[in-house]
Amino acid sequence: MTPSNHLLFLKHFLTLNIHNLKIELEGAEDEEVQEVLGLVESRCMNLEDLHLFDPEERENEEIQDTMRQIIYNNSLTLRRLFPPQDPSASLVNDILSLPMLEVLDMHIPEIPCSAPEGILPALQCLTFTLDEAIDIVDLLGTLRESKLAVFSLTCIYPTSEDEHAAIADFFEDSGVSSSVEEFYWQTGGGGGAPTWRFVTTLKSFANMQVLFLHALCGPRCCFRFRHNDVVEISKWMPLLKELNLGGSPCAVANMVTDIGCHTLAALARNCRNLFLLTIHFNTRYFGFVPRDFAEPNWNVALWDVGGIAPPNEPEAITMFALAVSKLFPRVAFKGERIKYAREWNAIHEELHMLTLPADHGLQGLV
């Protein structure tokens, strides 16, 4: 609900018995936002799920104080929290002290220096979006006793190798490796793809089911992983269901990489639960299935090929489809911004012919 259209509704129906509340504050004036938050403060004392969508920066101290009071009033019941963008340091500190919080999705400008270590003991799902460089050590220090299942960190700015090292140290020193099942890392600006030293700290994450490591691409590719790196990841994380290495397939036409058919053969062999795959590769250097590969992975159903160009010669198309048919016979190609839908569908038709009569429900481009 939006404050301008539903303020009257809130006045009549906002009660102590409400447990889940989502309010969109986008476009509202500070006075209107304060009135809405004032109603929530005075009438909601048992909230379990609170989502306040507001992309605007609110420097109004009264608004920030009211938000702090809402958090205080519901501190023993809140389990899921999506606070407004850029909360104050004091509000962040209050949020990081919630004892029952299980899910936190927060866009923050800074971490207060006073945040103690070992808080948020009930936290299971954490999503942080950072606008500018902060002391990530302080941020991660608050989570050492949490049993995180989902860890997502998005940095709008280009991250440094020092920051990668800080995250790596946190994983090595804390106990989260036994609980994390989903890990997402995205960074912006002019670089910041995870280093291999950082990735090696994930080797103890044997329960990992979703791994997303973003890398900038185009006009210069920043993807740093090689064939052997991906093979190691496939051995460390045999339970993977979704693997995204690079954020999207490579957009640099002349990129030379040794990630190819033999790399995917290792994923097919070691990650038998894999369903969704996105990986940096170049169709010009795809290669051949290793001779000792004998067991296709029928579980892989979706391969995100994004805007990458497929092979464009009949022989190359057949060779590519033949290789894929031996690795992932059931796969369908997908991509939100796909530029070569017709060409990829042609490859899929070749793939379909190669897998008959052992068709496990193939479908076209999705």
C-alpha positions in Angstrom: 0.0 0.0 0.0 1.1 3.6 -0.6 0.8 6.3 2.0 -1.1 8.8 -0.2 -3.8 6.4 -1.2 -4.2 4.3 1.9 -3.6 6.6 4.9 -7.3 6.5 5.7 -7.3 2.7 5.4 -4.3 2.5 7.8 -6.1 4.7 10.4 -9.1 2.4 10.5 -7.5 -1.1 10.1 -4.0 -0.8 11.5 -4.2 -2.8 14.8 -2.1 -4.6 17.4 -3.0 -7.9 15.8 -1.2 -7.2 12.5 1.9 -9.4 12.1 2.9 -8.7 8.5 3.1 -5.2 7.1 4.4 -3.8 3.8 4.2 -0.1 3.0 5.5 1.7 -0.1 6.8 5.2 0.8 8.2 6.1 -2.6 7.3 9.6 -3.8 5.8 10.6 -0.5 6.6 13.9 1.3 8.4 13.7 4.6 5.3 14.9 6.5 3.2 12.1 5.0 5.9 9.5 5.7 6.1 10.7 9.3 2.3 10.4 9.7 2.3 6.9 8.3 5.2 5.8 10.5 3.6 7.4 13.5 0.5 5.2 13.0 2.7 2.1 12.8 4.6 3.1 15.9 1.5 3.6 18.0 -0.6 0.7 16.8 1.8 -2.2 15.8 3.5 -4.0 18.7 3.6 -7.6 17.4 5.1 -7.3 13.9 6.9 -10.3 12.5 7.4 -9.2 8.9 8.0 -5.5 8.2 8.8 -4.2 4.7 9.2 -0.4 4.2 10.0 0.3 0.6 11.5 3.8 0.2 14.3 4.4 -2.3 14.7 8.0 -1.2 17.2 9.3 1.4 15.3 10.6 4.4 17.6 12.8 6.6 14.7 14.0 8.7 15.6 13.1 12.3 12.0 12.7 13.3 11.5 10.0 10.7 14.6 8.2 11.8 13.6 8.4 15.5 10.2 7.1 14.7 11.7 4.2 12.8 13.9 3.4 15.8 10.8 3.4 18.0 9.0 1.0 15.6 12.0 -1.4 15.8 12.1 -1.1 19.6 8.3 -1.8 19.9 8.6 -4.9 17.9 12.1 -6.0 18.9 11.0 -9.3 20.4 8.8 -10.4 17.5 10.4 -9.2 14.3 11.7 -12.1 12.1 11.8 -10.5 8.7 12.9 -6.9 8.1 13.3 -4.8 5.0 14.0 -1.2 6.3 14.1 1.9 4.1 17.2 2.8 2.1 20.1 4.5 3.9 19.0 4.2 7.5 20.9 6.2 10.1 23.8 4.7 12.0 21.7 4.6 15.1 18.9 2.8 13.3 21.4 0.3 11.8 22.7 -0.4 15.3 19.2 -1.0 16.6 18.5 -3.4 13.7 21.7 -5.3 14.3 20.5 -5.9 17.9 17.3 -7.7 17.1 17.4 -11.1 18.8 14.8 -12.9 16.8 15.6 -11.6 13.3 15.9 -14.3 10.7 15.8 -12.4 7.4 17.4 -9.0 6.8 17.6 -7.1 3.5 19.2 -3.7 4.1 20.7 -1.0 1.9 23.1 0.8 4.1 25.6 3.8 3.8 27.7 2.8 6.8 28.1 0.4 9.7 28.3 2.0 13.2 31.6 1.5 14.9 29.8 0.6 18.1 28.2 -2.6 16.6 29.3 -5.5 18.8 30.4 -8.8 17.6 28.3 -11.9 17.9 24.9 -10.4 17.5 21.9 -11.4 15.3 22.2 -15.0 16.5 18.9 -16.1 14.8 19.8 -14.6 11.4 19.4 -17.1 8.5 19.1 -14.9 5.4 21.2 -11.7 5.0 21.2 -9.3 2.0 23.4 -6.2 2.3 23.7 -3.5 -0.4 26.5 -1.1 0.1 26.7 2.3 -1.7 30.3 3.1 -0.8 33.3 1.5 0.8 33.0 0.8 4.5 34.9 -1.3 6.9 33.7 -4.8 5.9 35.5 -6.3 8.8 33.2 -4.4 11.2 30.2 -5.5 9.1 31.1 -9.2 9.2 32.2 -9.1 12.8 28.5 -8.8 13.8 27.7 -12.2 12.2 30.2 -14.6 13.7 27.6 -16.5 15.8 24.9 -16.5 13.1 23.8 -19.6 11.4 23.4 -18.1 8.0 21.7 -20.1 5.2 21.7 -17.3 2.6 24.5 -14.7 2.4 24.2 -12.0 -0.3 26.5 -8.9 -0.6 26.1 -6.3 -3.4 28.6 -3.5 -3.5 27.7 -0.6 -5.8 31.3 0.5 -5.8 34.4 -1.4 -7.1 35.7 -3.6 -4.4 39.3 -4.1 -3.6 41.4 -7.2 -3.0 41.8 -6.1 0.6 38.0 -6.2 1.0 38.0 -9.7 -0.6 40.7 -10.7 1.9 38.5 -9.5 4.8 35.6 -11.6 3.6 37.9 -14.6 3.1 39.2 -14.2 6.7 35.7 -14.0 8.0 34.8 -17.3 6.4 37.9 -19.0 7.6 37.5 -17.8 11.2 33.8 -18.1 11.7 31.4 -21.1 11.8 29.1 -20.0 9.0 30.6 -22.4 6.4 28.6 -25.3 7.9 25.3 -23.5 7.5 25.5 -21.4 4.3 23.6 -23.0 1.4 23.3 -19.9 -0.9 26.1 -17.4 -1.5 25.7 -14.3 -3.8 28.5 -11.8 -4.6 28.0 -8.8 -6.9 30.1 -5.7 -7.3 29.9 -2.6 -9.5 32.2 0.1 -10.8 35.4 -0.7 -12.7 36.3 -4.1 -11.4 36.1 -6.2 -8.3 35.6 -9.8 -9.5 36.4 -12.2 -6.6 40.0 -13.3 -6.5 40.8 -17.0 -6.5 42.2 -16.7 -2.9 38.8 -15.5 -1.9 37.0 -18.4 -3.7 39.3 -21.0 -2.0 37.8 -20.0 1.3 34.5 -21.5 0.1 36.0 -25.0 -0.1 34.6 -25.8 3.3 31.0 -24.9 2.2 30.0 -28.5 1.4 26.3 -27.7 1.8 26.3 -25.0 -0.8 23.4 -25.3 -3.2 23.5 -21.8 -4.9 26.7 -20.0 -5.9 26.6 -16.7 -7.7 29.9 -14.9 -8.3 29.6 -11.7 -10.4 32.3 -10.5 -12.8 32.2 -7.4 -15.0 32.5 -8.0 -18.7 32.8 -5.7 -21.7 34.6 -3.9 -23.2 37.2 -5.7 -21.0 36.5 -9.0 -19.4 37.4 -9.3 -15.7 36.5 -12.9 -15.3 39.5 -14.5 -13.5 38.7 -18.2 -13.2 40.2 -20.9 -15.3 39.3 -24.5 -16.1 41.1 -25.9 -13.0 39.3 -23.4 -10.7 35.9 -24.4 -11.9 36.8 -28.1 -11.5 37.8 -27.5 -7.9 34.5 -25.7 -7.2 32.6 -28.7 -8.6 34.5 -31.0 -6.2 34.0 -28.8 -3.1 30.3 -28.3 -3.7 28.7 -31.5 -5.0 25.2 -30.4 -3.9 25.0 -27.3 -6.1 21.7 -26.7 -7.8 22.4 -23.3 -9.3 25.8 -22.2 -10.4 26.5 -18.7 -11.8 30.1 -17.9 -12.5 30.5 -14.5 -14.1 27.0 -13.1 -13.9 26.4 -13.7 -17.6 28.2 -15.4 -20.5 31.1 -13.4 -21.9 30.3 -10.4 -24.0 33.8 -9.9 -25.3 34.0 -11.6 -28.8 37.7 -12.2 -28.8 38.0 -13.4 -25.2 40.3 -16.5 -25.0 39.5 -18.8 -22.1 40.3 -22.4 -21.3 36.8 -22.9 -19.9 35.0 -25.1 -22.3 33.6 -28.6 -22.9 36.0 -30.3 -20.5 35.1 -27.8 -17.8 31.4 -28.5 -18.2 32.2 -32.3 -18.2 33.6 -31.9 -14.6 30.4 -30.0 -13.5 28.2 -32.7 -15.1 30.2 -35.4 -13.4 30.6 -33.9 -9.9 27.4 -31.8 -9.5 24.6 -34.3 -10.1 21.9 -32.0 -8.6 22.8 -29.0 -10.9 19.7 -27.5 -12.5 20.6 -24.0 -13.7 23.9 -23.0 -15.2 25.5 -19.7 -16.2 29.2 -19.6 -16.9 31.7 -17.5 -18.8 32.7 -19.3 -21.9 33.3 -18.6 -25.6 31.7 -20.9 -28.3 34.7 -20.5 -30.5 36.9 -22.4 -28.1 34.3 -24.8 -26.7 36.2 -28.0 -27.6 35.2 -31.7 -27.2 33.8 -33.9 -24.5 36.6 -35.9 -22.8 36.8 -39.5 -24.0 36.4 -40.9 -20.4 33.1 -39.0 -19.9 30.4 -41.7 -19.9 27.4 -40.4 -17.7 25.3 -37.4 -19.0 23.7 -35.2 -16.4 20.0 -35.3 -17.1 19.2 -32.9 -14.3 20.6 -29.7 -15.9 17.5 -28.1 -17.5 18.4 -24.4 -18.0 21.6 -22.9 -19.4 21.6 -19.1 -19.4 23.4 -18.0 -22.6 22.5 -14.3 -22.3 23.7 -12.3 -25.4 26.6 -14.5 -26.3 26.8 -15.5 -30.0 26.5 -19.2 -30.8 28.5 -21.0 -33.5 27.5 -19.7 -36.9 28.7 -22.4 -39.3 26.7 -25.6 -39.8 29.6 -27.9 -38.9 30.3 -25.8 -35.7 26.6 -25.9 -34.8 26.5 -29.7 -35.1 29.7 -30.1 -33.1 28.5 -27.8 -30.3 25.1 -29.6 -30.1 26.8 -33.0 -30.1 29.0 -32.0 -27.2 26.1 -30.5 -25.2 23.9 -33.6 -25.9 26.6 -35.8 -24.2 26.8 -33.4 -21.2 23.3 -32.1 -20.6 20.8 -33.9 -22.9 17.8 -32.2 -21.3 19.0 -28.6 -21.3 17.1 -25.7 -22.7 18.9 -22.3 -23.4 17.6 -19.1 -21.8 18.5 -15.5 -21.6 16.8 -12.3 -20.6 18.5 -10.2 -23.2 19.2 -12.9 -25.7 20.3 -11.5 -29.1 20.5 -14.8 -31.0 17.3 -16.6 -30.3 16.9 -18.1 -33.7 20.5 -19.4 -33.8 20.2 -20.9 -30.3 16.9 -22.5 -31.2 18.7 -24.0 -34.3 21.3 -25.5 -32.0 18.5 -26.8 -29.7 16.8 -28.5 -32.7 20.1 -30.3 -33.4 20.4 -31.2 -29.8 16.8 -32.6 -29.8 17.6 -34.8 -32.8 20.8 -36.1 -31.2 19.0 -37.1 -28.0 16.0 -39.0 -29.6 14.6 -41.4 -28.7 15.8 -40.8 -25.1 13.9 -37.6 -24.9 13.4 -36.5 -21.3 11.1 -33.5 -22.0 13.2 -31.2 -24.1 11.9 -27.7 -24.7 13.0 -24.8 -26.9 14.5 -21.4 -25.9 12.8 -20.1 -22.7 
